[in-house]
Amino acid sequence: MTGIKGQVIEAMQESRLRPMESFNYMSNEAGGEDAIGHTVKDHMNYCYKLKIKAIEVGDSQVVCDKLHEAYSEDPNFFFRVRLDSDGRVCNLFWRDSMMLEDYKIYGDVTVFDTTYRTNRYILICAPFVGINNHWKNTMFACSFIGDETTDSFVWLFETFKKAMGGKCPVSLFTDQDVAMAAAIPKEISNFEGTF
């Protein structure tokens, strides 16, 4: 991302344009997505980095307080918070005791989806989900990640594995993300996933 592009994106974000709107605008101005010089994912990651600067310290503290409160009520509650170099929350993961029990029973086939971006901080909601014996969705864990880099996915899969007592899914269904594909073999042993 060049400095000029960054300034343009920052100006559009300050004007309350959403990341996809600013990407589409820049794409139209450049003559198409191929001519813009960066991918949609690069654009979203850059917008996240700008947005994370705006997260108030109080918001992060409230989230951490809620996680500690859940832990005090459920000793099997598991959570991890990852901070960036400036001490701000960039990744967040949690699962409760019921999620763990469901995973032990139904976690052989797990779906991991990072397509949800509907929050004010442009954090990516990344749930781990499966199907129970009644053919209903059941959530095994949930996380918010700041970007879709291999480093973030390695942290997330390492944390997921730790939260599940070292048990890895037999099959993991995901989208076709290159960074995710690089992280999965590093953290999930005996992987037979589908991308």
Buried (B, 14 or more C-beta within 10 A) or exposed (E): EEEEBEEBBBEBBEEEBEBEEBBBBBBEEEEEBEEBEBEBBBBBBBBBBBBBEEBEEEBBEEBBEEBEEBBEEEEEBBBBBBEEEEEBBBBBBBBBEEBBBBBEEBBEEBBBBBEEBEEEBBBBBBBBBBEEEEEEEBBBBBBBBBBBBBEBBBBBBBBBBEBBEEBBBBEBBBEEBEBBBBBBEEBBEEBEBEE
